Amino acid sequence: MRVTADRDTCTVSSLCVYRAPEVFDQDEDGHVVVLRPDPPEHLHPAVRDAARSCPTRSIRITEEE
């Protein structure tokens, strides 16, 4: 899994940080920051949940084989 986020479309809802704090954080303006672009497998469900809950769909997941 590879995680990216579009900071330009982020609306500072903070849902990603609540859903997967090991992977997401916020900068001083509240915009999403990806801490772990290649999260370990045990965090994948939380990352998927964070992506689904993002109101602007700013979080992108690429499944790697």
C-alpha positions as CSV (number, residue, x, y, z in Angstrom):
1,M,0.0,0.0,0.0
2,R,1.2,3.5,-0.9
3,V,-0.6,6.5,0.7
4,T,-0.6,10.1,-0.7
5,A,-2.7,13.1,0.2
6,D,-3.6,16.2,-1.7
7,R,-3.0,19.1,0.6
8,D,-4.7,21.5,-1.8
9,T,-8.1,19.9,-1.4
10,C,-7.8,19.1,2.3
11,T,-10.5,20.8,4.3
12,V,-8.9,20.3,7.7
13,S,-11.6,17.9,8.9
14,S,-9.0,15.9,10.9
15,L,-10.8,12.6,10.4
16,C,-7.8,10.9,8.9
17,V,-5.7,11.8,12.0
18,Y,-8.4,10.3,14.3
19,R,-8.8,7.2,12.2
20,A,-5.0,6.5,11.6
21,P,-2.8,8.7,13.8
22,E,0.2,6.5,13.1
23,V,0.0,7.4,9.4
24,F,-1.5,10.9,9.3
25,D,-0.9,14.2,11.1
26,Q,-1.6,17.9,10.4
27,D,0.7,20.8,9.8
28,E,0.5,24.1,11.6
29,D,-2.4,25.1,9.3
30,G,-4.3,21.9,9.9
31,H,-3.7,20.3,6.5
32,V,-3.0,16.6,6.2
33,V,0.6,15.3,6.4
34,V,1.3,11.7,5.5
35,L,3.8,10.4,8.1
36,R,4.1,6.9,6.7
37,P,3.5,6.7,3.0
38,D,4.2,2.9,3.1
39,P,2.3,1.9,6.3
40,P,2.8,-1.6,7.6
41,E,0.1,-4.1,6.9
42,H,-1.6,-4.0,10.3
43,L,-2.4,-0.3,9.7
44,H,-4.0,-0.9,6.3
45,P,-7.6,-1.2,7.6
46,A,-7.3,2.1,9.5
47,V,-5.8,3.8,6.4
48,R,-8.6,2.6,4.2
49,D,-11.1,3.8,6.8
50,A,-9.4,7.2,6.9
51,A,-9.5,7.5,3.1
52,R,-13.2,6.6,3.0
53,S,-14.1,9.1,5.7
54,C,-12.2,12.0,4.0
55,P,-15.0,14.4,2.9
56,T,-12.9,15.8,0.0
57,R,-11.4,12.4,-1.0
58,S,-7.9,14.0,-0.6
59,I,-6.3,10.7,0.5
60,R,-5.3,8.4,-2.2
61,I,-4.3,4.7,-1.7
62,T,-2.4,2.7,-4.3
63,E,-2.4,-1.0,-3.7
64,E,0.9,-2.5,-4.5
65,E,1.5,-6.2,-5.4
